[in-house]
Amino acid sequence: VQLQASGGGLVQPGGSLRLSCTASESIHSSVFMGWYRQAPGEQREFVANIRSGRDPRYAGSVEGRFTISRDNAKKSVYLQMNRLEPKDTAIYYCNAGGSSNGVWGKGTQVTVSS
């Protein structure tokens, strides 16, 4: 499976972006799909994930501002990011199957700056 992320860019503080990630083949709905991010000089960190039968999970730093969703028919997962802050600046990576043994996309840069 290959994952292709898109939708990153430069946005002002308070703005919004929507990230998309599409898989090269179907991923069962019971498999976690999610987003992680890595800021310059920092380790990669969890942002959000989603799977069938469970409520979406979010990092505390994005709870209430970001929303993850998934369209299994389109083999895609999305991250709607609202009220963006400079601390959200990072490369955002799509993941399927979890951080330990899962598959990673190449990442998309999100920069929040005035």
Secondary structure, 3 states (H helix, E strand, C coil): CCEEEECCEEECCCCCEEEEEEECCCCCCCCCEEEEEECCCCCCEEEEEECCCCCCEECCCCCCCEEEEEEHHHCEEEEEECCCCHHHCEEEEEEECCCCCCEECCCEEEEECC
